[in-house]
């Protein structure tokens, strides 16, 4: 099951569990669409892989299987500034 991290690892923007702006790589590194397109050029700075839109968990299942509340922010050169 996906962790559904609550923020972009680059700019720390909030990404709700149902956000269509969330992007993930195969290791579930999580970034917003804007950072993926403008800062990261579509390449994950952690693993070098590509991104896809994060699936949205149905609202009825979020109570039973909630999204993570642990924020992750990386020190990626592309995200500085």
N, C-alpha and C positions, 0 to 999 in steps of 0.2 A: 504494500500500500504506500502511496506517495506521502511524504512528510508534509507537504504544503507549507513551506517556510513563509513567514509573514512579511518579508521585506526583500528589496533588491540588495544583493551583496556588493554592489558597486556604489550606488547613491543613497542607499538606506531608505528609499521610498517605500511606503506601506503598500503591500500587495495582499489584498483580502483573498480569502479562499476562492472566491468566485470572480477574481479579477481576470479579464481577458488580456490584460497587459503583462501577465507573468509568463516568463520563458524559462525553460529548464533544459539542462543537458542530460546525458545518460546517467550521470552521477547525482542528479537532482540539484546541482548548483543552480541557484535561482537568481534571476536578474529581471529587470523591467525591460519592456520592448525598446524603449528609448535608448537605454544603455547598450543593449545588444546591437542595435543598429548604428548608433553614433560613436560610441566609445570603444566597443569591442569588435566591431566589424564582423559580427556573427560567429566569433570564435571564443569558446570558453577559456578564460585566463587560468583556470585551475587544471583542466585536463586536455585542452586543445581540441575538444569536440565541438560539434555544432549545437544549435538550439532548436527547440520546437515549442509551440504554445503549450503551457501547462494545462492538463485536463481539469475541468471544473467538477468537483465532487458535488453530487446532488444535495441540495439543502437539507432534505429529509435525513441524509446520512451523516451530516456534520455533527449532530448532537452525539451520535454513537461513536463516530470516528472523527474527532475534532482536528483542526489544523494545528500545526506547531505554533508555539508562542515564543520560541527561542530565536532571537534575531542573530543573523550572521552577517558580518561586514568584513570583506577581505581588504588587504593592503595591496591592491593591484595597481601597477604603474598607470594603466590606462584610465583608472578611476580617480587618480589624484587631481586635486584642484576642483 
